[in-house]
Amino acid sequence: MPTTQFTYDPFDPAVMADPLPFYRVLRDQYPVYYLEKWDTYALSRFSDIWNVLELNDGTFVASEGTLPAAAVLAQHNDGPVPDPPLHPLPFHANFDAPIYDEVRRCTAAPFRPKSVPKLAERITTLANERLDELLPRGRFDLTQEYGGIVAASVVCELVGLPVDLAADVLATVNAGSLAQPGSGVEVANARPGYLEYLTPVVKRRRSDEGHACPIVDNLLAYRLPDGSALTDMEAAVQMLGVFIGGTETVPKIVAHGLWELSREPDQLAAVRADLGANVPLAREEMIRYCAPAQWFARTLRRPFTLHGTTIRPGQRIISLLASANRDEREYPRADEFIWNRPIPRLLAFGRGQHFCLGAHLARLEITIMVTEWLKRVPDFQVDVESACRPPSSFQWGWNTIPVEV
């Protein structure tokens, strides 16, 4: 890629098709890159992003959303941006403390380190039920039909939906993440397709119907600083992070990670030699190498200087987590998949206040799905020509990985 005329824009069709070459140039030559059109700075190096996301002093806020669409970024700010109004309450990640912390706690119960291991038996059952159905067919989609259905089934149970809706939930979330070149994906928006599933769940629990659901029940009990409660729609919107994040990311990491292992027979054999000890190591490399999320945004409320560039209140930064995952300064031979690579620090789940709520569950799901696959599938081949990685400004992952067993 010629650097004399280098430009980077996350919504550029060329970037959406393959951002990795752009990330390398950014890391090497433009660690704080200004996107004039969006009045936004792109950060691409691991250590810079690590240090920025660590700050929790009000310098950076998510008032415009953690993944603002192009239409939002096109509006340039003249100074700090206030929190959104309380009603209708947008996704809680748009707020700073205390609202962000309080609503996040409402949804956190199933994802705490002590709670997540209780789900292991159920996830193992779901994974093997899928394999029982898929393996006799000989050919199927590793991303959607294996990892996708298992992950969506777990999400359904966590938010109080029947598991037989898993395929529909998966299709809805996948469709919501597609974006046309020139525009972005705004996960914080209350997309009608998502809320058609979630709002009825909230309504049933408010009427004291159905099974107890800690996430919903906590949201219904929550009161905003002005003393008001959440409407059904507002409570459903707060569940979008669980609904979308829990459904979309893990299947792509599992399928892509297994594909990478299959490319390197020696690595695959090494992992198989002791699944209990080695899958957790390979899992971390799968997360680093295969995580599909590309970036998240913050808006400044205070001036901040990095590499001699001062960013003003109202301007934004986008932290290119996918670039950080490939930063040679943090990971030697970063563009290679090395199953037992030492990974003392990882940014794929974010860092600081907005660290991924489901990180512990994601790790458990990946471990179980990879382990059960390797236990039951002695040999498999990916149909490389038919694999599909749609262009995306955000979830740039392998949506389709056909596999033959």
C-alpha positions as CSV (number, residue, x, y, z in Angstrom):
1,M,0.0,0.0,0.0
2,P,1.6,3.3,-1.0
3,T,2.0,5.6,2.0
4,T,2.5,8.9,0.2
5,Q,-1.2,9.2,-0.3
6,F,-2.3,7.2,2.7
7,T,-5.8,7.8,4.1
8,Y,-7.7,5.9,6.7
9,D,-11.5,6.0,7.3
10,P,-13.2,3.1,9.1
11,F,-16.2,3.5,6.6
12,D,-14.0,3.4,3.5
13,P,-15.0,0.4,1.3
14,A,-11.3,-0.7,1.1
15,V,-10.9,-0.5,4.9
16,M,-14.2,-2.4,5.5
17,A,-13.0,-5.1,3.1
18,D,-9.6,-5.6,4.8
19,P,-8.5,-3.1,7.5
20,L,-5.3,-5.0,8.5
21,P,-2.9,-3.3,6.0
22,F,-4.2,0.1,7.0
23,Y,-3.6,-0.7,10.7
24,R,0.0,-1.5,10.1
25,V,0.6,1.8,8.4
26,L,-1.2,3.6,11.2
27,R,0.9,1.9,13.9
28,D,4.1,2.5,12.1
29,Q,3.6,6.1,10.9
30,Y,0.5,7.7,12.3
31,P,-0.2,6.5,15.8
32,V,-2.5,9.5,16.4
33,Y,-4.3,9.8,13.0
34,Y,-6.8,12.7,12.5
35,L,-9.9,12.0,10.4
36,E,-10.9,15.5,9.5
37,K,-14.3,14.5,8.1
38,W,-15.3,13.0,11.5
39,D,-13.3,15.3,13.7
40,T,-12.0,12.1,15.3
41,Y,-8.5,10.7,16.1
42,A,-7.7,7.0,15.5
43,L,-5.3,5.3,18.0
44,S,-3.7,2.2,16.7
45,R,-0.9,1.1,19.0
46,F,-1.5,-1.4,21.9
47,S,0.2,0.6,24.6
48,D,-1.5,3.9,23.7
49,I,-4.9,2.3,23.7
50,W,-4.1,0.4,26.9
51,N,-3.2,3.6,28.7
52,V,-6.1,5.6,27.3
53,L,-8.8,3.1,28.2
54,E,-7.4,2.8,31.7
55,L,-8.4,6.4,32.5
56,N,-11.6,6.6,34.4
57,D,-11.5,10.3,35.5
58,G,-14.1,11.7,33.1
59,T,-11.6,12.7,30.4
60,F,-13.3,10.2,28.0
61,V,-17.1,9.5,27.9
62,A,-19.4,7.5,25.6
63,S,-22.2,10.1,25.4
64,E,-22.4,9.7,21.6
65,G,-22.3,5.9,21.9
66,T,-19.4,3.5,22.0
67,L,-19.9,2.7,18.3
68,P,-21.4,5.9,16.7
69,A,-22.6,5.7,13.1
70,A,-21.2,8.0,10.5
71,A,-24.2,10.3,10.8
72,V,-23.3,10.9,14.4
73,L,-19.6,11.5,13.7
74,A,-20.5,13.9,10.9
75,Q,-21.9,16.3,13.5
76,H,-18.8,18.1,14.9
77,N,-19.0,19.3,18.5
78,D,-18.0,22.7,19.8
79,G,-16.9,21.7,23.3
80,P,-17.9,18.9,25.7
81,V,-21.0,16.8,25.0
82,P,-23.4,16.4,27.9
83,D,-25.0,13.1,28.9
84,P,-28.2,12.2,27.0
85,P,-31.6,12.9,28.7
86,L,-32.9,10.3,31.1
87,H,-36.0,9.6,29.1
88,P,-36.2,7.8,26.8
89,L,-33.2,6.2,28.3
90,P,-30.6,5.1,25.6
91,F,-28.3,2.2,26.1
92,H,-26.5,2.8,29.5
93,A,-23.0,2.7,28.0
94,N,-23.8,6.3,26.7
95,F,-23.7,7.5,30.3
96,D,-20.9,8.1,32.7
97,A,-21.0,7.2,36.3
98,P,-23.2,6.7,38.3
99,I,-25.9,5.7,35.8
100,Y,-23.6,3.6,33.7
101,D,-22.3,1.7,36.7
102,E,-25.7,1.1,38.3
103,V,-27.4,-0.2,35.2
104,R,-24.4,-2.3,34.3
105,R,-24.7,-3.9,37.7
106,C,-28.3,-4.7,37.0
107,T,-27.3,-6.9,34.0
108,A,-24.1,-8.3,35.5
109,A,-25.3,-11.1,37.8
110,P,-25.0,-14.0,35.4
111,F,-21.6,-12.8,34.2
112,R,-19.7,-12.6,37.4
113,P,-16.7,-14.9,37.9
114,K,-18.5,-17.0,40.6
115,S,-21.7,-17.3,38.5
116,V,-20.2,-18.2,35.1
117,P,-18.8,-21.7,36.0
118,K,-22.4,-22.8,36.9
119,L,-23.2,-22.6,33.2
120,A,-20.5,-25.0,32.1
121,E,-22.6,-28.1,32.2
122,R,-25.4,-26.5,30.2
123,I,-23.0,-25.1,27.6
124,T,-21.4,-28.5,27.2
125,T,-24.8,-30.1,26.7
126,L,-25.8,-27.5,24.1
127,A,-22.5,-28.0,22.2
128,N,-22.9,-31.8,22.1
129,E,-26.5,-31.5,21.1
130,R,-25.4,-29.4,18.1
131,L,-22.6,-31.9,17.2
132,D,-25.1,-34.8,17.5
133,E,-27.2,-33.1,14.8
134,L,-24.4,-31.7,12.6
135,L,-21.7,-34.4,12.4
136,P,-23.9,-37.0,10.6
137,R,-24.5,-34.4,7.9
138,G,-20.8,-34.3,7.0
139,R,-20.9,-30.6,5.8
140,F,-22.2,-27.5,7.6
141,D,-21.4,-24.0,8.6
142,L,-19.0,-23.9,11.5
143,T,-19.7,-20.3,12.4
144,Q,-23.5,-20.2,12.3
145,E,-24.7,-23.8,12.7
146,Y,-22.3,-24.8,15.5
147,G,-20.9,-21.8,17.5
148,G,-23.8,-19.5,16.5
149,I,-26.6,-21.7,17.7
150,V,-24.8,-22.6,20.9
151,A,-24.0,-19.0,21.8
152,A,-27.5,-17.8,20.8
153,S,-29.1,-20.6,22.9
154,V,-27.1,-19.4,26.0
155,V,-28.2,-15.8,25.4
156,C,-31.9,-16.9,25.0
157,E,-31.7,-18.6,28.4
158,L,-30.0,-15.6,30.1
159,V,-32.6,-13.1,28.9
160,G,-35.7,-15.3,29.4
161,L,-36.4,-16.4,25.8
162,P,-37.1,-20.0,24.6
163,V,-34.1,-21.8,23.3
164,D,-36.0,-22.7,20.1
165,L,-35.7,-19.1,19.1
166,A,-31.9,-19.3,19.0
167,A,-31.7,-19.6,15.2
168,D,-34.0,-16.6,14.7
169,V,-32.1,-14.5,17.3
170,L,-28.8,-15.4,15.6
171,A,-30.1,-14.3,12.2
172,T,-31.5,-11.0,13.6
173,V,-28.3,-10.1,15.3
174,N,-26.2,-11.0,12.2
175,A,-28.4,-8.9,10.0
176,G,-28.2,-5.9,12.4
177,S,-24.4,-5.9,12.2
178,L,-24.2,-5.5,8.4
179,A,-23.3,-2.0,7.2
180,Q,-23.0,-0.4,3.8
181,P,-19.7,1.3,2.9
182,G,-19.8,4.9,4.0
183,S,-21.9,4.2,7.1
184,G,-21.5,2.5,10.4
185,V,-23.2,0.2,12.8
186,E,-24.8,1.8,15.9
187,V,-25.4,-1.0,18.4
188,A,-26.7,1.4,21.1
189,N,-29.7,2.2,19.0
190,A,-32.9,0.4,19.9
191,R,-33.3,-1.6,16.6
192,P,-36.9,-2.8,16.3
193,G,-35.8,-6.3,15.3
194,Y,-34.0,-6.8,18.6
195,L,-36.7,-5.2,20.8
196,E,-39.4,-7.4,19.3
197,Y,-37.7,-10.2,21.3
198,L,-36.7,-8.3,24.4
199,T,-39.7,-6.0,25.1
200,P,-42.2,-8.8,25.6
201,V,-39.8,-10.5,28.0
202,V,-39.8,-7.4,30.2
203,K,-43.6,-7.0,29.9
204,R,-44.1,-10.6,31.1
205,R,-41.8,-10.1,34.1
206,R,-43.5,-6.8,35.1
207,S,-46.7,-8.8,35.2
208,D,-45.0,-11.4,37.3
209,E,-45.3,-14.0,34.6
210,G,-42.8,-16.5,33.4
211,H,-39.6,-17.7,35.1
212,A,-37.4,-15.4,37.2
213,C,-34.8,-13.6,35.1
214,P,-32.2,-11.7,37.2
215,I,-31.3,-9.3,34.4
216,V,-34.9,-8.3,33.8
217,D,-35.9,-8.3,37.4
218,N,-33.0,-6.1,38.4
219,L,-33.8,-3.6,35.6
220,L,-37.4,-3.4,36.7
221,A,-36.3,-2.6,40.2
222,Y,-33.8,0.0,39.2
223,R,-34.6,3.7,39.8
224,L,-32.9,6.6,37.9
225,P,-31.4,9.5,39.9
226,D,-34.7,11.4,39.5
227,G,-36.6,8.5,41.1
228,S,-38.2,7.3,37.9
229,A,-38.4,3.7,36.8
230,L,-37.6,2.3,33.4
231,T,-40.3,1.6,30.9
232,D,-40.6,-1.8,29.2
233,M,-38.8,-0.4,26.1
234,E,-36.1,1.3,28.2
235,A,-35.4,-1.9,30.2
236,A,-35.2,-3.9,26.9
237,V,-32.7,-1.4,25.5
238,Q,-30.4,-2.0,28.4
239,M,-30.3,-5.7,27.5
240,L,-28.9,-5.1,24.0
241,G,-25.3,-5.5,25.1
242,V,-26.1,-9.1,26.3
243,F,-28.3,-9.8,23.4
244,I,-26.0,-8.7,20.7
245,G,-22.5,-9.2,22.2
246,G,-23.3,-12.6,23.6
247,T,-24.7,-13.9,20.2
248,E,-22.3,-12.5,17.7
249,T,-18.6,-12.5,18.8
250,V,-18.0,-16.0,20.3
251,P,-19.1,-18.0,17.2
252,K,-16.7,-16.1,15.0
253,I,-13.8,-16.7,17.4
254,V,-14.6,-20.4,17.7
255,A,-14.9,-21.1,14.0
256,H,-12.0,-18.9,12.9
257,G,-9.8,-20.3,15.7
258,L,-10.5,-23.9,14.7
259,W,-9.8,-22.9,11.1
260,E,-6.4,-21.5,12.1
261,L,-5.5,-24.7,14.0
262,S,-6.5,-26.8,11.0
263,R,-4.0,-24.8,8.9
264,E,-1.2,-25.8,11.2
265,P,-1.3,-29.6,11.8
266,D,1.6,-29.4,14.3
267,Q,-0.2,-26.8,16.4
268,L,-3.5,-28.8,16.2
269,A,-1.7,-32.0,17.3
270,A,-0.1,-30.1,20.2
271,V,-3.4,-28.8,21.4
272,R,-5.0,-32.3,21.1
273,A,-2.3,-33.8,23.2
274,D,-3.8,-32.4,26.4
275,L,-7.1,-30.7,25.8
276,G,-7.7,-29.7,29.4
277,A,-4.3,-27.9,29.7
278,N,-3.9,-26.6,26.1
279,V,-7.3,-25.4,24.9
280,P,-7.3,-22.5,27.5
281,L,-3.9,-21.4,26.1
282,A,-5.1,-21.7,22.5
283,R,-8.3,-19.9,23.4
284,E,-6.4,-16.7,24.4
285,E,-4.6,-16.7,21.0
286,M,-7.9,-17.3,19.3
287,I,-9.3,-14.3,21.0
288,R,-6.3,-12.1,20.1
289,Y,-6.1,-13.2,16.5
290,C,-9.8,-13.8,15.6
291,A,-11.8,-11.3,17.7
292,P,-14.0,-9.5,15.1
293,A,-14.6,-6.2,16.9
294,Q,-12.6,-3.5,15.2
295,W,-13.0,-0.3,17.3
296,F,-14.9,1.6,19.9
297,A,-15.3,5.4,20.3
298,R,-15.1,7.9,23.1
299,T,-15.8,11.6,23.2
300,L,-13.5,14.0,25.2
301,R,-14.7,16.1,28.0
302,R,-11.2,17.3,28.9
303,P,-8.1,18.1,26.8
304,F,-5.8,15.1,26.3
305,T,-2.4,15.0,24.7
306,L,-0.8,12.0,23.1
307,H,2.4,11.9,21.0
308,G,2.4,15.7,20.9
309,T,-1.1,16.0,19.7
310,T,-3.7,17.6,21.9
311,I,-7.3,16.5,21.4
312,R,-9.9,19.0,22.5
313,P,-13.2,18.5,24.4
314,G,-15.9,17.5,22.0
315,Q,-13.5,15.7,19.6
316,R,-13.5,11.9,19.6
317,I,-11.1,9.1,19.6
318,I,-11.6,5.6,18.2
319,S,-9.5,2.9,19.8
320,L,-8.6,0.4,17.1
321,L,-8.6,-2.8,19.3
322,A,-8.1,-5.0,16.2
323,S,-5.0,-3.1,15.4
324,A,-3.7,-3.4,19.0
325,N,-4.3,-7.2,18.7
326,R,-1.8,-7.2,15.8
327,D,0.8,-4.7,17.2
328,E,4.3,-6.1,16.9
329,R,5.4,-4.0,19.8
330,E,3.2,-6.1,22.1
331,Y,3.2,-9.4,20.3
332,P,6.3,-10.6,18.3
333,R,5.3,-12.1,15.0
334,A,1.8,-10.7,15.6
335,D,0.4,-11.7,12.2
336,E,1.1,-15.4,12.9
337,F,-1.3,-17.7,14.8
338,I,0.8,-19.3,17.6
339,W,-1.4,-21.5,19.8
340,N,0.7,-21.2,23.0
341,R,1.8,-17.6,22.6
342,P,2.4,-15.8,26.0
343,I,-0.3,-13.1,26.3
344,P,0.3,-11.1,29.5
345,R,-2.0,-8.3,28.3
346,L,-5.1,-8.5,26.0
347,L,-7.3,-5.7,24.7
348,A,-9.8,-7.8,22.7
349,F,-12.4,-7.4,25.5
350,G,-11.6,-3.7,26.0
351,R,-10.3,-2.3,29.3
352,G,-11.3,0.0,32.1
353,Q,-14.9,1.1,32.8
354,H,-16.3,-0.4,29.6
355,F,-14.5,-3.8,29.9
356,C,-16.7,-6.5,28.2
357,L,-19.4,-7.6,30.7
358,G,-19.4,-11.1,29.2
359,A,-15.6,-11.8,29.1
360,H,-15.7,-14.6,31.6
361,L,-18.7,-16.3,29.9
362,A,-17.1,-15.8,26.4
363,R,-13.9,-17.6,27.6
364,L,-15.9,-20.4,29.0
365,E,-18.0,-20.8,25.9
366,I,-14.9,-20.8,23.6
367,T,-13.1,-23.3,25.8
368,I,-16.1,-25.7,25.9
369,M,-17.0,-25.5,22.2
370,V,-13.4,-25.9,21.0
371,T,-12.8,-28.8,23.5
372,E,-16.0,-30.7,22.5
373,W,-15.2,-30.2,18.9
374,L,-11.7,-31.6,19.2
375,K,-12.9,-34.5,21.3
376,R,-15.4,-35.6,18.7
377,V,-14.0,-34.5,15.3
378,P,-10.8,-36.4,14.4
379,D,-10.4,-34.7,11.1
380,F,-12.0,-31.7,9.3
381,Q,-11.4,-29.5,6.3
382,V,-12.6,-25.9,5.7
383,D,-14.0,-25.1,2.3
384,V,-11.8,-22.0,1.9
385,E,-13.3,-20.9,-1.4
386,S,-16.8,-20.7,0.2
387,A,-15.8,-19.0,3.4
388,C,-17.3,-15.5,3.7
389,R,-16.1,-12.5,5.6
390,P,-18.5,-9.6,4.7
391,P,-17.1,-6.0,4.7
392,S,-17.7,-4.3,8.0
393,S,-16.7,-1.2,9.8
394,F,-17.1,-3.0,13.1
395,Q,-17.7,-6.8,13.3
396,W,-15.2,-7.9,10.6
397,G,-15.4,-11.6,11.1
398,W,-15.9,-14.8,9.3
399,N,-19.7,-15.1,9.1
400,T,-19.6,-18.3,7.1
401,I,-17.0,-21.1,7.4
402,P,-18.2,-24.2,5.6
403,V,-16.5,-27.3,7.0
404,E,-16.4,-31.0,6.0
405,V,-15.9,-33.7,8.6
